[in-house]
Amino acid sequence: MNALKEAIAFAEAAGSQWPESMHMPDGQFVMTYDSGEKAPDNEVLGPVTPRGGPAGIVYRGDKLVAEWGDVGRADMTFSVAKSFLSLLAGLAVGDGLIRSLDDKVAPTALDDGFESEQNRDITWRHLLTQTSEWQGTVFGKEDRIDHNRVVGVAVADAPKGTRRALKKPGTFYEYNDVRVNRLSLSLLQVFKEPLPSVLKRRVMDPIGASAGWRWDGYRNSTVTIDGRDMVSVPGGGHWGGGIMISARDLAAVGRLVAQGGMWDGRRVLPEGWTAELVKPCPVAPFYGLMWWLNTDRRQFAAASERSYFALGWGSHIVWIDPDHDLVTVLRWIDRKKAPGFVERLLGAIAP
């Protein structure tokens, strides 16, 4: 028990260095500041909400092992939203709206976003593994903004935002938020229903999530489908918006995934989808379908190699460890110190 208390104390003392206001002294949004973006690339399009403090929650199986901080407070969660998009993609596959992940996206597009020679062969799998090399502009943001972005790879050939020659879809990994927003728009076009509504009805309500979460879009991300105006939501908070959610609700989603998509004996996610999420991408074996893998223990050396993660800048971590039957959520922890918590927690709960 003392070891567990020490692990929690470590997490509480390892808080994010981001300003609570979420803005730097010069007024720039901390996310675009951290990304090194300058105007006009750094224009914020969605809501930005002041943040809370470090918080976390640990489940082992169905048992709540520990919690600290305000686990009921909804906060921005940044790229954890990408992992939510992968859950929605699974529902689309289960519903037959997407026949196969290896089908081309173009036939389902309600716009011209996949008509060019560069984009016409892009598949759903390419979008979900961030290997699409999609070229274009989504809600005023050009794919070029995240060219040469270093996330999950060691080096880039040029500074972030420097335009580079695009490669064949499926052959090159790049963490690119514009392309993730294109995935979100494409999913909206197949569901023909706002993604937050689909998520609430199909996932969040069945697992007993609170009413305090929301998924904010951009001021310019409203599209018209079948005569109805709908907001297309981003797959993160890079330019504001994204999923506002509590640690407690994140833990419920993590437990749903850890349980193979089942909740209280009811199937919520299609059978086999959670296994699909964690198949390594051939081009980027540290990445699944919008979930990070612990391949070669490159994320957390102390964690099981079968661990996988939803990760968001700031930092926000949903860590699922099948070998220890653990689901752990960390909010507002300094990313460089997170491995220290992982090591301490596993030391505390190991048989």
Stockholm file with secondary structure:
# STOCKHOLM 1.0

chainA/1-351         MNALKEAIAFAEAAGSQWPESMHMPDGQFVMTYDSGEKAPDNEVLGPVTPRGGPAGIVYRGDKLVAEWGDVGRADMTFSVAKSFLSLLAGLAVGDGLIRSLDDKVAPTALDDGFESEQNRDITWRHLLTQTSEWQGTVFGKEDRIDHNRVVGVAVADAPKGTRRALKKPGTFYEYNDVRVNRLSLSLLQVFKEPLPSVLKRRVMDPIGASAGWRWDGYRNSTVTIDGRDMVSVPGGGHWGGGIMISARDLAAVGRLVAQGGMWDGRRVLPEGWTAELVKPCPVAPFYGLMWWLNTDRRQFAAASERSYFALGWGSHIVWIDPDHDLVTVLRWIDRKKAPGFVERLLGAIAP
#=GR chainA/1-351 SS CHHHHHHHHHHHHSBCCSCTTSBCTTSCBHHHHHTTCCTTTTCCCSCCCCCCCCEEEEEETTEEEEEESCTTCCEECTTHHHHHHHHHHHHHHHTTSSSCTTSBSGGGCSSSTTCSTTTTTCBHHHHHTTCCCCCSEETTEEGGGGTTCCSSSSCCSSCTTCCCCCCCTTSCCCCCHHHHHHHHHHHHHHHTSCHHHHHIIIIITTTTCCSCCEEECCTTCEEEETTEEEECCCSSSTTSCEEEECHHHHHHHHHHHHTTTEETTEECSCTTHHHHHTSCCSSCTTBCSSSEECGGGCSCTTSCTTCEEEEETTTEEEEEEGGGTEEEEEESBCGGGHHHHHHHHHHHHCC
#=GC SS_cons         CHHHHHHHHHHHHSBCCSCTTSBCTTSCBHHHHHTTCCTTTTCCCSCCCCCCCCEEEEEETTEEEEEESCTTCCEECTTHHHHHHHHHHHHHHHTTSSSCTTSBSGGGCSSSTTCSTTTTTCBHHHHHTTCCCCCSEETTEEGGGGTTCCSSSSCCSSCTTCCCCCCCTTSCCCCCHHHHHHHHHHHHHHHTSCHHHHHIIIIITTTTCCSCCEEECCTTCEEEETTEEEECCCSSSTTSCEEEECHHHHHHHHHHHHTTTEETTEECSCTTHHHHHTSCCSSCTTBCSSSEECGGGCSCTTSCTTCEEEEETTTEEEEEEGGGTEEEEEESBCGGGHHHHHHHHHHHHCC
//
